[in-house]
Amino acid sequence: MGDRVEYVFGAFVSGSSRGGSSVGQLFVEVVAVQAPWVWLSIRITRNDGQPHPHPFLSHDFVLPMRMGQAPPNLPDPIKDGSTSITRLWAFAAGQHWSARQFARDDSMGDGPEQQRLYATTPGPLYLTNGLLKIYFSAVSPSDFAIHSLALASFRRGSSTTRGTPPAMDHPLGPGTWYEVREQTRQGVSEKRVCLGAEQGYLLRKIWTRPPTGKRCEDFQGAAVLSLEDALLNLVNKTLGVPIWPPRYYGAPLPRQGQLQLGQSSVLAYFDETPDVMEHVSLKVTVRAFATDVWNPVLRGLPMEARFNQVSEETFWQPRGGVHQFISSSRLSGWGTWLEPSELSTSTR
């Protein structure tokens, strides 16, 4: 309990349509232990230690992770194409590390340059699989994108303190599930997304026909993402949505109204987007985003669903006629599958 790693990050995008930057510090810390589970706190701040101003990063996140066994079919550190692997000594966070560098350079072909540095033996960096540094850059005549994540410090905790598992008010994702109800002219279907984490990796599995109950006990065949990639994605998302709800620069705020989600309702923005390419009829898509993404009604909702549209409807609006339904989807439920009785028995 108390094991912690700290990274400094930077993400920069420049282009003709939009650009932005995000820098700060990222902390991953064990705040509770109940074998085989540990609860992690994910905290992101500005460089001066103050809370980050971006709505994505303004709250700490909770992440329960099962330790002891890594999932099968682990992803490669750098995907797609030929990657060179070099063994070397690296200096980070005040000490030397035996490390492996994964690198790929496609810059001569207008592609990205990527480098990753991992400690050969993760040791105190076990939470992030031994990550020491990530660097990615892509440059073209009109724009560029750069992101980096580098180890700043680490701390060993205590083996005698267990802590209390925190409430799952603001989960990053693992330990939770959510469902989306989809309707078309052919009928209604439900999709359930179950999220988990094992030994430094995040798991995501989708059922198009959810099993009975609200459990997520089987993660066989789940998509696997390393924790360090999930953290990097978290930082990079701040560049894509500099305003909330997401909209084009200069566009006015969408209209507001109440949206029913399960047994409760939330104040939402309704963004109507017409398809002006249609001449006989006007196809319109209406997307709804929670006005306050930290509304208590959304307690326990994982981040990937919290910062996305919570409903979407598409219909035809004939010139001078009554609109005709095409399709719709809506967040229909969410919750925590990791219960006290699961702590010692949870399986894939």
C-alpha positions in Angstrom: 0.0 0.0 0.0 1.3 3.4 -0.9 3.4 2.4 -3.9 3.5 5.3 -6.3 4.9 6.4 -9.6 5.0 9.9 -11.0 5.3 10.9 -14.7 5.6 14.2 -16.4 3.6 14.5 -19.6 3.3 16.8 -22.6 1.0 16.7 -25.6 1.0 19.2 -28.4 -1.0 19.5 -31.6 -0.7 22.2 -34.3 -2.7 22.4 -37.5 -4.8 24.5 -39.8 -8.1 23.5 -38.2 -7.2 23.4 -34.5 -4.3 23.0 -32.1 -3.6 22.8 -28.5 -1.3 21.7 -25.7 -1.5 20.0 -22.4 1.3 19.5 -19.9 1.4 18.4 -16.3 2.1 15.6 -13.8 0.5 12.2 -13.6 0.4 10.1 -10.4 -0.5 6.4 -10.0 -0.7 5.3 -6.4 -1.9 2.2 -4.6 -4.5 3.4 -2.0 -5.9 0.1 -0.8 -4.9 -3.6 -0.9 -7.2 -6.6 -0.5 -5.4 -9.5 -2.2 -5.5 -10.2 -5.0 -6.9 -6.7 -5.7 -5.3 -3.3 -5.4 -7.1 0.0 -5.8 -5.2 2.7 -7.7 -5.7 6.4 -7.6 -5.0 8.2 -10.9 -4.3 11.9 -10.3 -3.3 14.5 -12.9 -2.2 18.0 -12.0 -0.6 21.0 -13.6 3.2 21.4 -13.4 2.8 23.5 -10.3 0.8 20.8 -8.5 -2.5 22.6 -8.8 -5.6 20.8 -10.1 -5.6 20.5 -13.9 -8.2 22.9 -15.5 -9.4 20.6 -18.2 -12.8 18.9 -17.4 -11.3 15.5 -18.4 -8.7 15.8 -15.7 -10.2 17.8 -12.9 -11.1 14.8 -10.7 -9.0 11.8 -9.4 -10.0 8.5 -10.9 -10.3 5.1 -9.1 -9.0 1.9 -10.8 -9.2 -1.5 -9.1 -6.7 -4.0 -10.6 -6.3 -7.8 -10.0 -2.7 -8.7 -9.4 -0.9 -12.0 -9.8 -1.7 -13.0 -13.4 -1.3 -11.0 -16.6 -4.0 -11.5 -19.3 -3.1 -13.5 -22.4 -2.3 -12.0 -25.8 -0.4 -8.9 -24.5 -0.2 -6.1 -27.0 3.1 -5.0 -28.5 4.5 -1.7 -27.1 4.5 -0.3 -30.7 1.9 -1.6 -33.0 2.1 -2.1 -36.8 5.2 -2.5 -38.8 8.9 -3.3 -38.0 10.1 -2.2 -34.6 13.8 -2.3 -33.4 14.6 -3.4 -29.9 17.8 -2.2 -28.2 19.1 -3.1 -24.8 20.8 -0.2 -23.0 21.3 1.6 -19.7 19.0 4.5 -19.0 18.9 7.2 -16.3 15.5 8.2 -14.9 14.1 9.3 -11.5 17.6 9.6 -10.0 18.8 6.1 -10.8 20.2 3.9 -13.6 18.0 1.2 -15.2 18.8 -1.8 -17.3 16.3 -1.1 -20.1 14.9 -2.1 -23.5 14.1 0.5 -26.1 11.4 -0.1 -28.7 11.7 2.2 -31.6 10.2 2.8 -35.1 11.0 5.7 -37.4 8.7 6.3 -40.4 9.5 10.0 -40.6 11.2 9.6 -44.0 7.9 8.5 -45.4 5.8 11.2 -43.7 5.0 8.9 -40.9 5.5 9.1 -37.1 8.6 8.6 -35.0 8.0 6.5 -31.9 10.2 5.5 -29.0 9.4 3.6 -25.8 11.8 2.8 -23.0 11.0 0.1 -20.4 13.0 -1.2 -17.4 14.1 -4.8 -18.1 12.9 -5.7 -14.6 9.9 -3.5 -13.7 10.7 -3.5 -9.9 9.0 -0.5 -8.3 7.5 0.4 -11.7 5.3 -2.7 -11.8 2.1 -0.7 -12.0 3.1 0.6 -15.5 5.0 -2.4 -16.7 8.4 -0.8 -16.1 7.7 2.3 -18.3 10.5 4.8 -18.2 9.6 7.0 -21.2 7.3 7.3 -24.3 7.9 9.7 -27.1 5.8 10.1 -30.3 6.0 12.7 -33.0 4.4 13.2 -36.4 5.3 16.2 -38.6 3.9 17.3 -41.9 4.3 20.6 -43.9 1.1 22.0 -42.3 0.9 20.5 -38.8 2.6 18.4 -36.2 1.7 16.2 -33.2 4.0 15.4 -30.3 3.3 13.6 -27.0 5.6 12.3 -24.3 5.4 10.6 -20.9 8.6 10.4 -18.7 9.2 8.9 -15.3 9.9 11.7 -12.7 9.8 9.7 -9.4 8.7 6.6 -7.6 8.0 5.6 -4.0 7.7 2.3 -2.2 4.8 1.9 0.2 4.2 -0.2 3.3 3.4 -3.9 3.4 1.7 -3.6 6.8 -1.0 -1.1 5.9 -4.0 -2.2 3.8 -6.2 0.9 3.5 -9.9 1.0 2.7 -11.1 0.5 -0.9 -12.4 3.9 -2.1 -15.9 4.6 -3.4 -16.2 4.1 -7.2 -17.8 7.5 -7.8 -15.3 8.4 -10.5 -13.9 5.2 -12.0 -11.5 5.3 -14.9 -13.2 2.2 -16.1 -12.1 -1.2 -14.6 -14.5 -2.7 -12.1 -17.6 -1.2 -13.9 -20.0 -2.0 -16.7 -22.4 0.1 -18.7 -25.2 -0.7 -21.3 -26.4 1.0 -24.4 -29.9 0.4 -25.8 -30.1 0.6 -29.6 -33.2 0.8 -31.7 -33.7 0.6 -35.4 -36.6 0.0 -37.7 -35.7 -3.7 -37.4 -36.0 -3.8 -33.6 -34.3 -3.2 -30.3 -30.9 -4.6 -29.0 -28.7 -4.0 -26.0 -24.9 -3.9 -25.8 -23.1 -4.3 -22.5 -19.5 -3.2 -22.1 -17.6 -4.8 -19.2 -14.3 -3.2 -18.0 -11.6 -4.9 -15.9 -7.9 -4.7 -15.1 -5.2 -7.3 -14.5 -1.5 -7.0 -13.6 -0.9 -3.6 -15.4 -3.4 -4.1 -18.3 -7.0 -2.9 -18.9 -9.6 -5.3 -20.3 -12.7 -4.4 -22.3 -15.3 -6.9 -23.5 -18.6 -6.3 -25.3 -21.7 -8.4 -25.3 -24.3 -7.6 -28.0 -26.8 -9.8 -26.1 -26.0 -9.2 -22.4 -26.1 -12.2 -20.2 -28.6 -12.3 -17.3 -27.8 -10.0 -14.4 -25.2 -7.3 -14.1 -22.1 -9.3 -13.6 -18.9 -9.2 -15.6 -17.2 -12.5 -14.6 -15.8 -13.6 -18.0 -13.1 -11.6 -19.7 -11.9 -14.3 -22.1 -11.3 -12.8 -25.5 -11.4 -9.2 -24.1 -9.5 -6.4 -25.8 -6.3 -5.7 -23.9 -4.7 -2.3 -23.4 -1.6 -1.6 -21.2 -2.1 0.8 -18.3 0.5 3.2 -19.6 -1.3 3.4 -23.0 -4.5 4.1 -21.1 -2.9 6.9 -19.2 -1.4 8.4 -22.4 -4.8 8.2 -24.1 -6.3 10.0 -21.1 -3.8 12.9 -21.5 -4.2 13.0 -25.3 -8.0 13.2 -25.1 -7.6 16.7 -23.6 -6.4 17.9 -26.9 -9.4 16.7 -28.9 -12.1 18.3 -26.8 -11.0 21.7 -25.6 -14.6 22.8 -25.0 -17.6 21.0 -23.6 -19.8 19.9 -25.2 -17.6 19.1 -28.2 -18.4 21.4 -31.1 -16.8 23.5 -33.8 -14.9 26.6 -32.8 -17.2 29.6 -32.7 -20.4 27.5 -32.8 -23.1 28.5 -30.2 -24.0 26.2 -27.3 -26.5 23.6 -28.3 -30.0 23.8 -26.7 -30.5 22.4 -23.2 -33.1 20.1 -21.8 -33.8 17.2 -19.5 -32.8 13.7 -20.6 -34.1 10.5 -18.9 -31.3 8.0 -18.0 -32.6 5.0 -16.2 -34.6 6.1 -13.1 -33.2 9.6 -13.1 -32.8 12.5 -15.4 -29.9 14.9 -16.1 -29.6 18.3 -17.7 -28.1 17.8 -21.2 -27.0 19.6 -24.3 -28.8 18.5 -27.4 -26.7 19.0 -30.5 -28.7 18.8 -33.8 -26.6 18.1 -36.9 -28.5 18.2 -40.3 -27.1 16.4 -43.3 -27.4 19.1 -45.9 -26.3 16.7 -48.7 -29.8 15.2 -48.8 -32.1 17.1 -51.2 -35.5 15.4 -50.9 -35.5 15.0 -47.2 -33.3 16.4 -44.4 -31.6 13.8 -42.3 -30.9 15.0 -38.8 -28.8 13.5 -36.0 -29.4 14.7 -32.4 -26.7 13.9 -29.9 -27.1 14.6 -26.2 -24.2 15.3 -23.8 -24.5 15.6 -20.0 -24.2 19.3 -19.2 -22.3 18.5 -15.9 -20.2 15.4 -16.5 -19.6 15.1 -12.7 -23.3 15.2 -11.8 -24.0 12.9 -8.9 -26.6 11.1 -11.0 -23.6 9.8 -13.1 -21.9 8.3 -10.1 -20.0 5.2 -11.1 -20.1 5.9 -14.8 -16.7 5.0 -16.5 -14.9 7.7 -18.2 -15.3 6.4 -21.8 -19.1 6.7 -21.4 -19.0 9.9 -19.3 -17.2 11.9 -21.9 -19.3 10.7 -24.8 -22.8 11.3 -26.0 -25.3 9.7 -23.7 -27.9 9.4 -26.4 -28.2 9.8 -30.2 -31.2 9.8 -32.5 -31.3 10.0 -36.3 -34.4 10.7 -38.3 -35.6 12.0 -41.7 -37.3 15.4 -41.7 -39.2 15.7 -45.0 -39.7 19.2 -46.3 -42.9 20.2 -44.6 -43.7 16.8 -43.3 -43.6 14.8 -40.1 -40.2 13.4 -39.1 -39.5 9.6 -39.7 -37.5 7.6 -37.2 -34.3 5.9 -38.5 -32.3 4.8 -35.4 -31.4 5.7 -31.8 -29.1 4.7 -29.0 -29.1 5.6 -25.3 -27.1 4.9 -22.2 -29.5 2.6 -20.4 -27.6 1.5 -17.3 -24.3 1.3 -15.5 -22.8 0.1 -12.3 -20.0 -1.7 -10.5 -19.4 -5.4 -10.9 -16.6 -5.7 -8.4 -18.4 -6.6 -5.2 -16.9 -7.6 -1.8 -17.8 -11.2 -2.5 -15.8 -11.1 -5.8 -12.6 -10.0 -4.3 -11.1 -13.4 -3.7 -13.0 -15.3 -6.4 -13.1 -13.2 -9.5 -12.0 -14.9 -12.7 -11.7 -14.1 -16.3 
